[in-house]
Amino acid sequence: MDELIYPSWDSIPVLPRPTSKDVDNPFHRIPSGEMVPIVQESGLVIGKSTRGEVHGGSRLLHPVVHLHLIDRMGRIYLQRRSLKKDLLPGYWDTSVGGHVDFGESIIEALMRECREELGLEDFNPIYIERYVWSTEKERELVHVFAAVGSYGVRPDPDEIICGAWLSPEEINEYFEKKVLTPNFEAEYKRLRSKLEALL
């Protein structure tokens, strides 16, 4: 499995770095709040930034984790994103997805997100692959996992409106209808054969 590489620097820079215009501005503030790592495609951590910054058009590459939950009938659990989300509220999305916090490993982030979003703790994640997902607003280094079995999920109402187990055919019916997040739709098309091979 690919992992993040944290350098042994004493101080990892906060990105984006201030420009000369920012330094001269008395109202310029260094970003504060929950930090995520900024990485190269290799997984090398080169900085840190806030979630607001990485979603706000900076396009700083940051790592995320996705989990596809698959039951023994080949159905995939999808979550409907909370209306409070800053990106794509109300859309159907991957079973579990979230940012890696600064200082976390990929597997630590995956386990935390599964616990927070679905109350899921007892499962065996299978690493699938890593890829870069880009939009006009952000760039993510996506680490994809799957788990196959019978799972009782308890969605967190602050994160998820509801969830549903859908067959591949049912998922296909929602393609290009602005019901699924673009990321999930592209990822599912890309990985469908790998997910089906796990059954």
C-alpha positions as CSV (number, residue, x, y, z in Angstrom):
1,M,0.0,0.0,0.0
2,D,1.2,3.5,-0.8
3,E,1.8,5.6,2.3
4,L,2.6,9.3,2.9
5,I,6.3,10.2,3.5
6,Y,6.7,12.8,6.2
7,P,10.1,14.4,6.1
8,S,12.1,14.9,9.3
9,W,12.1,18.6,9.1
10,D,11.6,20.6,12.3
11,S,9.2,22.9,10.6
12,I,6.9,22.0,7.7
13,P,5.8,25.2,5.8
14,V,2.2,26.3,5.7
15,L,1.1,26.7,2.1
16,P,0.5,28.8,0.1
17,R,3.5,30.8,1.1
18,P,2.8,34.5,1.5
19,T,3.7,36.8,-1.4
20,S,5.4,40.2,-1.0
21,K,2.0,41.7,-1.4
22,D,0.7,39.7,1.6
23,V,3.7,40.6,3.8
24,D,3.1,44.3,3.2
25,N,-0.6,43.9,4.0
26,P,-1.3,44.5,7.7
27,F,-4.5,42.4,7.5
28,H,-2.8,39.3,6.1
29,R,-3.1,36.4,8.5
30,I,-1.3,33.0,8.4
31,P,-4.0,30.4,7.8
32,S,-5.1,28.7,11.0
33,G,-7.4,25.8,11.8
34,E,-7.5,22.1,11.0
35,M,-4.5,21.2,8.8
36,V,-4.1,18.7,6.0
37,P,-0.8,17.6,4.4
38,I,0.2,19.0,1.0
39,V,1.9,16.4,-1.0
40,Q,3.7,15.5,-4.3
41,E,2.2,12.7,-6.3
42,S,4.8,10.3,-4.8
43,G,3.2,10.9,-1.4
44,L,6.1,13.1,-0.1
45,V,4.7,15.7,2.3
46,I,5.9,19.2,1.2
47,G,3.7,21.4,3.4
48,K,0.5,21.8,5.2
49,S,-2.6,23.9,4.7
50,T,-6.2,24.3,5.9
51,R,-9.2,22.5,4.5
52,G,-10.7,25.8,3.5
53,E,-7.5,26.7,1.5
54,V,-7.4,23.3,-0.3
55,H,-11.1,23.6,-1.3
56,G,-10.9,27.3,-2.1
57,G,-9.2,27.2,-5.5
58,S,-5.6,26.9,-4.5
59,R,-5.4,23.4,-6.1
60,L,-2.8,22.3,-3.6
61,L,-2.5,18.5,-3.9
62,H,-3.8,16.9,-0.7
63,P,-4.4,13.2,0.3
64,V,-7.9,11.7,0.8
65,V,-9.2,8.2,1.5
66,H,-12.1,6.4,-0.1
67,L,-13.7,3.1,1.0
68,H,-16.2,1.1,-1.2
69,L,-18.3,-1.2,1.0
70,I,-19.5,-4.2,-0.9
71,D,-22.0,-6.8,0.3
72,R,-22.1,-10.5,-0.7
73,M,-24.7,-9.8,-3.3
74,G,-22.3,-7.4,-5.1
75,R,-24.2,-4.2,-4.0
76,I,-22.2,-1.1,-3.0
77,Y,-23.2,1.2,-0.2
78,L,-23.5,4.8,-1.2
79,Q,-23.9,7.7,1.1
80,R,-25.9,10.9,0.4
81,R,-23.8,13.8,1.4
82,S,-25.1,16.2,4.1
83,L,-26.6,19.5,2.9
84,K,-24.1,21.2,5.2
85,K,-21.1,20.1,3.0
86,D,-19.2,22.8,1.2
87,L,-18.8,20.7,-1.9
88,L,-21.6,18.9,-3.7
89,P,-24.2,18.8,-0.8
90,G,-27.0,16.3,-1.3
91,Y,-25.1,14.2,-4.0
92,W,-24.6,10.5,-3.6
93,D,-21.0,9.5,-3.0
94,T,-18.5,6.8,-2.1
95,S,-19.3,4.7,1.0
96,V,-16.7,6.6,3.0
97,G,-14.5,9.5,2.0
98,G,-12.5,12.1,3.8
99,H,-9.3,14.0,4.2
100,V,-6.1,12.8,5.8
101,D,-5.3,15.1,8.7
102,F,-1.7,16.4,9.0
103,G,0.4,13.9,10.8
104,E,-1.9,10.9,10.1
105,S,-1.0,7.8,8.0
106,I,-3.3,6.7,5.2
107,I,-4.7,3.8,7.2
108,E,-5.2,5.9,10.3
109,A,-7.2,8.4,8.3
110,L,-9.3,5.6,6.7
111,M,-10.1,4.0,10.1
112,R,-11.0,7.4,11.6
113,E,-13.3,8.4,8.7
114,C,-15.1,5.0,8.7
115,R,-15.7,5.3,12.5
116,E,-16.8,8.9,12.2
117,E,-19.1,8.6,9.1
118,L,-20.6,5.1,9.5
119,G,-19.7,3.9,13.0
120,L,-17.7,1.1,11.2
121,E,-14.7,-0.4,13.0
122,D,-14.6,-4.1,12.5
123,F,-13.6,-4.6,8.8
124,N,-10.7,-5.6,6.7
125,P,-9.8,-2.9,4.2
126,I,-8.3,-4.0,0.9
127,Y,-6.1,-1.5,-0.9
128,I,-7.1,-0.9,-4.5
129,E,-5.0,2.0,-5.9
130,R,-4.0,5.6,-5.7
131,Y,-4.7,8.3,-8.3
132,V,-5.0,12.1,-8.7
133,W,-8.4,13.7,-9.0
134,S,-8.5,17.3,-10.3
135,T,-11.3,19.9,-10.6
136,E,-11.2,23.7,-11.1
137,K,-11.2,24.1,-7.3
138,E,-9.1,21.3,-5.9
139,R,-6.6,18.5,-6.5
140,E,-6.7,15.3,-4.4
141,L,-4.4,12.3,-4.1
142,V,-7.0,9.6,-3.7
143,H,-6.2,6.4,-1.9
144,V,-8.9,3.8,-2.6
145,F,-9.9,0.9,-0.5
146,A,-12.7,-1.7,-0.5
147,A,-14.2,-4.1,2.1
148,V,-16.5,-7.0,1.3
149,G,-18.9,-8.5,3.8
150,S,-22.0,-8.0,5.9
151,Y,-21.8,-4.6,7.6
152,G,-24.2,-2.8,9.9
153,V,-23.6,0.8,9.3
154,R,-24.7,3.8,11.5
155,P,-24.5,6.9,9.4
156,D,-23.6,10.1,11.3
157,P,-26.5,12.5,10.5
158,D,-24.1,15.5,10.6
159,E,-22.1,13.9,7.7
160,I,-24.7,11.9,5.8
161,I,-28.4,12.4,5.0
162,C,-28.9,8.6,4.4
163,G,-27.4,5.6,2.7
164,A,-28.4,2.9,0.3
165,W,-27.1,-0.5,-1.0
166,L,-27.2,-0.3,-4.8
167,S,-26.4,-2.9,-7.5
168,P,-24.0,-2.0,-10.3
169,E,-27.0,-1.8,-12.7
170,E,-28.8,0.7,-10.3
171,I,-25.6,2.8,-10.1
172,N,-25.3,2.8,-13.9
173,E,-28.8,4.3,-14.2
174,Y,-27.6,7.4,-12.3
175,F,-24.6,8.1,-14.6
176,E,-24.5,11.7,-16.1
177,K,-27.7,12.7,-14.3
178,K,-26.1,15.0,-11.6
179,V,-27.1,12.6,-8.9
180,L,-23.7,11.1,-8.1
181,T,-20.6,13.2,-7.3
182,P,-18.4,13.5,-10.4
183,N,-15.6,12.0,-8.4
184,F,-17.6,8.9,-7.4
185,E,-18.9,8.4,-10.9
186,A,-15.5,8.6,-12.5
187,E,-13.9,6.4,-9.8
188,Y,-16.6,3.8,-10.1
189,K,-16.2,3.6,-13.9
190,R,-12.5,3.3,-13.5
191,L,-12.5,0.7,-10.8
192,R,-15.7,-1.3,-11.4
193,S,-13.9,-4.4,-12.7
194,K,-11.4,-4.4,-9.7
195,L,-14.3,-4.1,-7.2
196,E,-16.3,-6.9,-8.9
197,A,-13.2,-9.1,-8.8
198,L,-13.3,-9.0,-5.0
199,L,-16.5,-11.0,-4.9
